[in-house]
Amino acid sequence: MAYFFDTYAVVEIIKGNPAYKNHIATGFVFTQLNLIELHYTFLRDLTEEIADSVMGKYSANVVPISNAVIKKANRFRFANRKKDFSTADAIGYLFAKENGMIFVTGDRQFEGMENVELLR
């Protein structure tokens, strides 16, 4: 099974959260938007050196986003605006769905949605 990890999930893997242990070996992808969020998170919480190192390590996991996915993600985000999905999460969710992948996240706003594995 192929997985799309949102930024939250990648941060949890780096922190060593055991809930993600079984998913690490299978591999995952995410978008450049997630890489931007990941870099910022470590820049904010730790150091620039660590943020740059994390960015370098996970750059190979980045997949391109098509205009079709962007449009679908924006429609999804607009239709679900009460849940306040981020742009990165909406794009990730639709990318996963379009590519037969499971969207892995810890964000509770995805709870109960199809094609989602919620891990905390």
N, CA, C and O of each residue as an XYZ file, in Angstrom:
480
protein
N       0.849     -1.188      0.000
C       0.000      0.000      0.000
C       0.885      1.238      0.000
O       1.855      1.312      0.754
N       0.560      2.188     -0.824
C       1.297      3.448     -0.899
C       0.633      4.473      0.025
O      -0.589      4.515      0.168
N       1.465      5.282      0.633
C       0.985      6.267      1.594
C       1.391      7.685      1.208
O       2.487      7.925      0.701
N       0.487      8.606      1.461
C       0.778     10.031      1.390
C       0.746     10.526      2.830
O      -0.276     10.404      3.506
N       1.845     11.078      3.298
C       1.912     11.588      4.673
C       1.778     13.097      4.668
O       2.451     13.787      3.903
N       0.904     13.606      5.526
C       0.870     15.049      5.682
C       2.039     15.471      6.580
O       2.766     14.622      7.096
N       2.211     16.757      6.760
C       3.342     17.275      7.531
C       3.326     16.756      8.958
O       4.374     16.404      9.500
N       2.161     16.705      9.569
C       2.025     16.212     10.942
C       2.614     14.801     11.051
O       3.356     14.494     11.984
N       2.272     13.961     10.090
C       2.734     12.571     10.123
C       4.254     12.489     10.013
O       4.881     11.691     10.710
N       4.847     13.296      9.155
C       6.306     13.261      9.003
C       6.993     13.750     10.281
O       8.007     13.190     10.696
N       6.451     14.774     10.891
C       7.005     15.267     12.157
C       6.947     14.171     13.212
O       7.900     13.988     13.968
N       5.848     13.448     13.267
C       5.707     12.371     14.249
C       6.694     11.234     13.994
O       7.207     10.637     14.941
N       6.961     10.935     12.738
C       7.962      9.916     12.404
C       9.333     10.353     12.912
O      10.055      9.571     13.531
N       9.680     11.600     12.647
C      10.976     12.124     13.068
C      11.096     12.116     14.590
O      12.173     11.861     15.130
N      10.001     12.393     15.273
C       9.991     12.369     16.744
C      10.052     10.946     17.295
O      10.320     10.752     18.481
N       9.804      9.952     16.443
C       9.847      8.564     16.880
C       8.542      8.039     17.432
O       8.547      7.084     18.209
N       7.427      8.630     17.057
C       6.113      8.181     17.517
C       5.893      6.728     17.076
O       5.891      6.445     15.878
N       5.708      5.799     18.033
C       5.559      4.381     17.685
C       4.316      4.065     16.844
O       4.266      3.015     16.204
N       3.323      4.945     16.833
C       2.117      4.716     16.031
C       2.447      4.663     14.542
O       1.693      4.086     13.758
N       3.565      5.259     14.152
C       3.946      5.321     12.751
C       4.980      4.270     12.370
O       5.414      4.215     11.219
N       5.376      3.441     13.319
C       6.449      2.468     13.119
C       6.218      1.578     11.896
O       7.137      1.379     11.102
N       5.026      1.047     11.736
C       4.731      0.126     10.630
C       4.687      0.815      9.267
O       4.779      0.150      8.235
N       4.549      2.126      9.256
C       4.432      2.851      7.998
C       5.784      3.301      7.446
O       5.910      3.572      6.252
N       6.767      3.378      8.294
C       8.067      3.890      7.876
C       8.687      3.002      6.803
O       9.225      3.505      5.816
N       8.618      1.706      6.984
C       9.253      0.764      6.062
C       8.601      0.764      4.679
O       9.262      0.453      3.689
N       7.332      1.103      4.599
C       6.627      1.053      3.322
C       6.936      2.241      2.439
O       6.732      2.178      1.226
N       7.416      3.304      3.013
C       7.704      4.505      2.248
C       6.479      5.384      2.106
O       5.346      4.941      2.292
N       6.731      6.632      1.772
C       5.638      7.588      1.641
C       6.070      8.724      0.729
O       7.252      8.895      0.431
N       5.091      9.485      0.300
C       5.336     10.694     -0.478
C       4.579     11.848      0.154
O       3.687     11.653      0.980
N       4.952     13.052     -0.252
C       4.221     14.263      0.099
C       4.592     15.339     -0.916
O       5.430     15.103     -1.786
N       3.980     16.512     -0.815
C       4.238     17.561     -1.797
C       5.267     18.557     -1.276
O       5.668     18.519     -0.113
N       5.674     19.430     -2.154
C       6.621     20.467     -1.770
C       6.009     21.389     -0.707
O       6.733     21.950      0.115
N       4.696     21.544     -0.721
C       4.041     22.342      0.330
C       4.300     21.726      1.705
O       4.533     22.446      2.676
N       4.259     20.408      1.787
C       4.548     19.728      3.049
C       6.011     19.906      3.437
O       6.332     20.069      4.614
N       6.888     19.873      2.453
C       8.309     20.076      2.722
C       8.553     21.481      3.280
O       9.364     21.661      4.188
N       7.859     22.459      2.741
C       7.952     23.834      3.242
C       7.495     23.887      4.694
O       8.175     24.471      5.538
N       6.347     23.278      4.991
C       5.843     23.256      6.375
C       6.799     22.515      7.306
O       7.027     22.940      8.439
N       7.349     21.422      6.831
C       8.276     20.625      7.627
C       9.519     21.448      7.987
O       9.942     21.480      9.142
N      10.087     22.100      6.994
C      11.263     22.936      7.228
C      10.944     24.025      8.240
O      11.718     24.259      9.168
N       9.818     24.687      8.069
C       9.435     25.763      8.981
C       9.249     25.251     10.411
O       9.670     25.901     11.367
N       8.624     24.096     10.550
C       8.387     23.526     11.878
C       9.693     23.324     12.630
O       9.791     23.671     13.808
N      10.688     22.771     11.965
C      11.966     22.517     12.633
C      12.786     23.791     12.803
O      13.573     23.902     13.744
N      12.609     24.742     11.909
C      13.250     26.044     12.062
C      12.677     26.754     13.284
O      13.414     27.337     14.079
N      11.369     26.698     13.423
C      10.670     27.334     14.553
C      10.987     26.648     15.876
O      11.238     27.316     16.880
N      10.977     25.312     15.882
C      11.079     24.564     17.135
C      12.502     24.187     17.531
O      12.777     23.959     18.709
N      13.411     24.120     16.555
C      14.768     23.676     16.872
C      15.790     24.671     16.318
O      15.925     25.776     16.844
N      16.502     24.290     15.273
C      17.519     25.189     14.717
C      17.461     25.172     13.194
O      16.860     24.288     12.583
N      18.096     26.168     12.603
C      18.161     26.235     11.146
C      18.938     25.043     10.583
O      18.581     24.503      9.537
N      19.978     24.646     11.265
C      20.784     23.504     10.817
C      19.953     22.216     10.772
O      20.032     21.452      9.809
N      19.168     21.987     11.809
C      18.311     20.801     11.844
C      17.228     20.899     10.772
O      16.939     19.918     10.087
N      16.636     22.068     10.630
C      15.595     22.267      9.609
C      16.141     21.987      8.215
O      15.485     21.328      7.408
N      17.342     22.487      7.934
C      17.952     22.262      6.628
C      18.277     20.783      6.411
O      18.115     20.261      5.308
N      18.730     20.122      7.454
C      19.054     18.701      7.374
C      17.800     17.868      7.095
O      17.818     16.979      6.244
N      16.725     18.158      7.808
C      15.452     17.449      7.606
C      14.950     17.677      6.184
O      14.479     16.750      5.526
N      15.056     18.913      5.721
C      14.613     19.229      4.367
C      15.408     18.422      3.340
O      14.840     17.874      2.395
N      16.717     18.355      3.533
C      17.552     17.585      2.621
C      17.206     16.112      2.625
O      17.160     15.473      1.573
N      16.961     15.574      3.809
C      16.652     14.143      3.940
C      15.341     13.762      3.259
O      15.252     12.700      2.642
N      14.326     14.613      3.364
C      12.995     14.252      2.872
C      12.647     14.846      1.506
O      11.534     14.643      1.019
N      13.558     15.562      0.888
C      13.295     16.133     -0.443
C      12.995     15.058     -1.487
O      12.228     15.291     -2.422
N      13.595     13.894     -1.327
C      13.377     12.804     -2.286
C      11.950     12.255     -2.240
O      11.530     11.559     -3.165
N      11.203     12.557     -1.181
C       9.835     12.067     -1.037
C       8.802     12.960     -1.727
O       7.619     12.625     -1.767
N       9.243     14.082     -2.264
C       8.328     15.072     -2.853
C       7.829     14.602     -4.220
O       8.599     14.139     -5.062
N       6.518     14.736     -4.411
C       5.886     14.434     -5.700
C       5.285     15.723     -6.266
O       4.859     16.599     -5.514
N       5.253     15.831     -7.601
C       4.670     17.040     -8.207
C       3.149     17.037     -8.103
O       2.511     15.988     -8.013
N       2.598     18.229     -8.119
C       1.142     18.407     -8.028
C       0.631     18.900     -9.380
O       1.146     19.876     -9.924
N      -0.372     18.229     -9.916
C      -0.958     18.668    -11.191
C      -1.974     19.780    -10.958
O      -2.492     19.946     -9.854
N      -2.244     20.526    -11.999
C      -3.276     21.565    -11.914
C      -4.642     20.955    -11.619
O      -5.460     21.562    -10.929
N      -4.887     19.759    -12.140
C      -6.175     19.089    -11.895
C      -6.355     18.804    -10.407
O      -7.444     19.002     -9.867
N      -5.299     18.342     -9.740
C      -5.379     18.078     -8.298
C      -5.564     19.389     -7.538
O      -6.334     19.438     -6.579
N      -4.881     20.439     -7.947
C      -5.032     21.741     -7.281
C      -6.483     22.208     -7.364
O      -7.047     22.660     -6.367
N      -7.081     22.104     -8.529
C      -8.479     22.526     -8.704
C      -9.421     21.689     -7.837
O     -10.300     22.232     -7.169
N      -9.235     20.369     -7.850
C     -10.088     19.500     -7.027
C      -9.896     19.790     -5.549
O     -10.858     19.791     -4.782
N      -8.661     20.034     -5.150
C      -8.373     20.330     -3.740
C      -9.030     21.635     -3.318
O      -9.564     21.728     -2.212
N      -8.999     22.633     -4.174
C      -9.648     23.903     -3.829
C     -11.158     23.753     -3.739
O     -11.794     24.349     -2.869
N     -11.736     22.956     -4.639
C     -13.185     22.705     -4.553
C     -13.521     21.939     -3.269
O     -14.504     22.247     -2.595
N     -12.697     20.939     -2.938
C     -12.870     20.174     -1.701
C     -12.761     21.098     -0.482
O     -13.593     21.044      0.423
N     -11.746     21.929     -0.470
C     -11.530     22.846      0.651
C     -12.699     23.821      0.798
O     -13.154     24.096      1.909
N     -13.176     24.336     -0.325
C     -14.310     25.258     -0.287
C     -15.572     24.561      0.203
O     -16.306     25.113      1.023
N     -15.832     23.355     -0.291
C     -17.018     22.602      0.116
C     -16.976     22.218      1.600
O     -18.017     22.022      2.227
N     -15.778     22.116      2.144
C     -15.598     21.723      3.552
C     -15.009     22.858      4.384
O     -14.281     22.604      5.344
N     -15.310     24.093      4.032
C     -14.673     25.243      4.682
C     -14.919     25.328      6.178
O     -14.139     25.964      6.887
N     -15.966     24.716      6.673
C     -16.212     24.715      8.120
C     -15.157     23.912      8.872
O     -14.920     24.149     10.056
N     -14.525     22.962      8.185
C     -13.471     22.160      8.819
C     -12.124     22.870      8.773
O     -11.185     22.459      9.454
N     -12.019     23.927      7.979
C     -10.811     24.754      7.908
C      -9.560     23.944      7.536
O      -8.531     24.050      8.203
N      -9.652     23.135      6.471
C      -8.494     22.396      5.991
C      -7.455     23.371      5.443
O      -7.808     24.375      4.825
N      -6.190     23.079      5.667
C      -5.131     23.890      5.068
C      -5.030     23.549      3.589
O      -5.511     22.505      3.148
N      -4.410     24.427      2.836
C      -4.181     24.166      1.416
C      -3.337     22.908      1.237
O      -3.652     22.055      0.408
N      -2.267     22.796      2.016
C      -1.378     21.633      1.907
C      -2.137     20.336      2.195
O      -1.951     19.342      1.493
N      -2.984     20.340      3.218
C      -3.735     19.127      3.554
C      -4.775     18.788      2.497
O      -4.958     17.618      2.160
N      -5.454     19.792      1.974
C      -6.458     19.544      0.932
C      -5.791     18.968     -0.317
O      -6.300     18.021     -0.917
N      -4.671     19.533     -0.697
C      -3.949     19.027     -1.869
C      -3.446     17.610     -1.599
O      -3.568     16.737     -2.458
N      -2.890     17.378     -0.429
C      -2.395     16.045     -0.094
C      -3.502     15.007     -0.109
O      -3.333     13.911     -0.642
N      -4.633     15.359      0.480
C      -5.761     14.430      0.534
C      -6.238     14.076     -0.867
O      -6.462     12.903     -1.169
N      -6.396     15.083     -1.728
C      -6.869     14.819     -3.085
C      -5.809     14.115     -3.918
O      -6.144     13.276     -4.754
N      -4.533     14.440     -3.709
C      -3.469     13.735     -4.427
C      -3.516     12.253     -4.069
O      -3.458     11.393     -4.948
N      -3.620     11.962     -2.781
C      -3.681     10.565     -2.334
C      -4.868      9.847     -2.964
O      -4.736      8.738     -3.482
N      -5.997     10.480     -2.913
C      -7.226      9.878     -3.449
C      -7.099      9.614     -4.956
O      -7.469      8.542     -5.435
N      -6.581     10.581     -5.685
C      -6.430     10.454     -7.135
C      -5.408      9.383     -7.526
O      -5.469      8.836     -8.627
N      -4.481      9.091     -6.631
C      -3.401      8.159     -6.958
C      -3.487      6.833     -6.206
O      -2.511      6.086     -6.141
N      -4.659      6.546     -5.640
C      -4.884      5.265     -4.976
C      -4.030      5.066     -3.735
O      -3.627      3.945     -3.425
N      -3.756      6.144     -3.033
C      -2.928      6.088     -1.833
C      -3.782      6.370     -0.599
O      -4.864      6.951     -0.693
N      -3.285      5.955      0.534
C      -3.917      6.277      1.817
C      -3.303      7.573      2.322
O      -2.082      7.725      2.332
N      -4.145      8.502      2.740
C      -3.706      9.769      3.320
C      -3.519      9.552      4.816
O      -4.482      9.280      5.532
N      -2.288      9.670      5.285
C      -1.967      9.433      6.698
C      -1.773     10.773      7.394
O      -0.987     11.610      6.950
N      -2.501     10.962      8.489
C      -2.473     12.217      9.218
C      -2.812     11.990     10.680
O      -3.308     10.929     11.061
N      -2.544     12.977     11.474
C      -2.981     12.985     12.861
C      -4.022     14.065     13.089
O      -4.501     14.251     14.208
N      -4.375     14.785     12.015
C      -5.327     15.891     12.114
C      -6.749     15.355     12.256
O      -7.260     14.673     11.368
N      -7.368     15.668     13.365
C      -8.701     15.136     13.694
C      -9.796     15.578     12.727
O     -10.834     14.921     12.645
N      -9.597     16.665     11.997
C     -10.647     17.094     11.073
C     -10.856     16.089      9.934
O     -11.858     16.154      9.221
N      -9.910     15.162      9.769
C     -10.049     14.110      8.750
C     -10.714     12.850      9.313
O     -10.947     11.896      8.571
N     -11.013     12.836     10.579
C     -11.599     11.659     11.215
C     -12.887     11.241     10.518
O     -13.775     12.057     10.272
N     -12.968      9.935     10.204
C     -14.167      9.383      9.574
C     -14.238      9.553      8.071
O     -15.201      9.113      7.443
N     -13.235     10.183      7.488
C     -13.270     10.412      6.035
C     -12.682      9.191      5.317
O     -11.807      8.500      5.840
N     -13.189      8.949      4.108
C     -12.674      7.820      3.327
C     -11.243      8.083      2.902
O     -10.833      9.229      2.717
N     -10.485      6.996      2.750
C      -9.120      7.063      2.250
C      -8.140      7.699      3.239
O      -7.076      8.176      2.845
N      -8.502      7.704      4.517
C      -7.683      8.356      5.552
C      -7.329      7.351      6.627
O      -8.167      6.559      7.059
N      -6.082      7.391      7.052
C      -5.653      6.658      8.237
C      -5.220      7.683      9.264
O      -4.234      8.395      9.076
N      -5.958      7.748     10.335
C      -5.698      8.735     11.382
C      -4.861      8.079     12.482
O      -5.294      7.125     13.128
N      -3.666      8.607     12.676
C      -2.760      8.104     13.700
C      -2.380      9.239     14.634
O      -2.164     10.368     14.194
N      -2.302      8.944     15.903
C      -1.911      9.973     16.903
C      -0.745      9.500     17.710
O      -0.274     10.217     18.593
